[in-house]
Amino acid sequence: MPRIHSWTRISPLPPPCSFFIMFRMGKSSSLLVSFFSLLLLLPSCVLGENPYRFYTWNVTYGYIWPLGVEQQGILINGQFPGPPIDAVTNDNIIINVFNSLPEPFLISWNGIQQRRNSWQDGVYGTNCPIPPGGNFTYVMQLKDQIGSYFYFPSLGFHKAAGGFGGIRILSRPMIPVPFPPPADDYTLLVGDWFKANHTDLRYILDSGKDLPFPDGVLINGRGQYGNTFTVDQGKTYRFRISNVGLATSLNIRIQGHTLLLVEVEGSHTLQNAYSSFDLHLGQSCSFLVTADQPPMDYNIVVSTRFTSTVLSTTAVFRYSNSGGRSSGPAPGGPTIQIDWSLNQARSIRWNLTASGPRPNPQGSYHYGLVNTTRTIRLANSAPVINGKQRYAVNSVSFIPADTPLKVADFYKIQGVFNLGSIPDNPTYGSGYLQTSVMASNMRDYVEIIFENGEDTVQSWHIDGYSFWVVGMDGGQWTAASRDGYNLRDAVARCTVQVYPKSWSAIYMPLDNVGLWNIRSENWARQYLGQQFYLRVYSPANSWRDENPIPRNALLCGRASGRRTRPL
């Protein structure tokens, strides 16, 4: 099995970036990538003169026991969860993924914006799957991004088997960060988990039924007391936490310690202190935790929110000079209280004076002073279509096409999808099946309202973008709801929750050309149709607005046999 390779070029390379790399294939041979083949992968217009980090990943099935029951998991280089990606703003990440599964596979990068480069987004709407026994090299730049994110497998309900891992993007050395360097930096991938194999869960969904309630909660792929995080008394640590689960919001707390929020999905926040914190599906954040208590072992508790049965798991926050376990029970947390969570969400504010990925303050962009050019209202629903449970957006339940939409768009293949196949506003009519794509234009400035008339919390993610969460409240959204928008210091992020019988509103500048997935982060709902694609179009057809199709792009469906582009 190949080992992960990670090299960073300390000094920038001048174009055309020629050097030699040895990729270990892990089968029976090796591949020498020379100057010419490297050019196939790395357009100099993308890479510029920033450092490169190279990885080789082998994706396999393997047995795992996260809840004490043997099941089939997805491993990357033999690891569950997969290896972390540690990088710096503007780094170029090249990941050669070998698919050793007996079925197609793709990896997507939750929160990575893929500027001008939806070709690397890793969802079926943009990429042909990596076939069994095949490989594909992702080439992406972490352009103007910092913060905490994660990657995950996007096809075939693979996410329920693992294959996910953390992504940490540090600020460049010359960019000020609004807190002192922590003593260490820990990643916690938290999420609900099922004991059943992902194939069994997929069969349930394909049969037109909904999933049962999860069986437990994991922290970094392990159950109760499966993780220990060691700290030194008096020092401060950064904890990056992502909800990589399938079905439930979670609450996080550390016994006897305060969580100081400093970052949410690439935005530095006002540094509010919390005793516990709600993290919804697909969301990521960072806390600073100071080891300022008597030296003992304390509990890190993660539990489900808004569920009639509360599932929880515990890890250990251990002082290096610990005198034993702390007395008293593990800290309890909120359970079904919606107002508590809503008020907490409203308290998360953008740090206007802190630098983001660039040296200028985050607040130098006055998002609230820009006039919106279009309002889009998106309502989720749970229709039964042809006798099977489906989920929909504005009554449209998404079905995949036989060719990735981005590929079909590039080759102008007719009949794969139609622009305008999802309306801008709820219809409240019967649900129907459609390969739904919404048309939009580069440099539009849109207001999107997510409307949730159901009794469960929704979580929405938009690929390729970060947006400002300007408002959320209970009841029906109306034009008068704009009077309560936060147009000064709303946090910018890529995943937003919508509480039951409530709405959430965002502002988003369409400055990233491509085809981008807008989806539910509840993975059963996403799988059964609660998603669509937003086509952001520029008539210039210029490399300045969008990278050309990669020379190594996999082609499938109606695009099979076509060429990408010459050297």
Salt bridges, closest charged atoms under 4 A:
ASP86 OD1 - ARG168 NE 2.68
ASP91 OD2 - ARG53 NE 2.57
GLU103 OE1 - HIS158 NE2 3.06
GLU103 OE1 - ARG202 NH1 3.40
ASP144 OD2 - ARG358 NH2 2.65
ASP185 OD1 - ARG168 NH1 3.32
ASP185 OD1 - ARG240 NE 2.93
ASP232 OD2 - LYS235 NZ 3.46
GLU263 OE1 - ARG238 NH2 3.26
GLU265 OE2 - ARG493 NH2 2.90
ASP278 OD1 - ARG305 NE 2.89
ASP297 OD2 - ARG318 NH2 3.04
ASP402 OD2 - ARG558 NE 3.02
ASP409 OD2 - ARG535 NE 2.89
ASP424 OD1 - ARG374 NH2 2.88
GLU447 OE1 - ARG482 NH2 2.80
GLU451 OE2 - ARG377 NE 2.51
GLU454 OE2 - ARG525 NH2 2.38
ASP455 OD1 - LYS501 NZ 3.64
ASP463 OD1 - HIS461 NE2 2.86
ASP463 OD2 - ARG519 NH1 3.06
ASP473 OD1 - ARG346 NH2 3.08
ASP489 OD1 - ARG349 NH1 3.00
ASP511 OD1 - ARG115 NH2 3.44
GLU521 OE1 - LYS159 NZ 3.78
GLU521 OE2 - ARG519 NE 3.05
GLU546 OE2 - LYS406 NZ 2.37
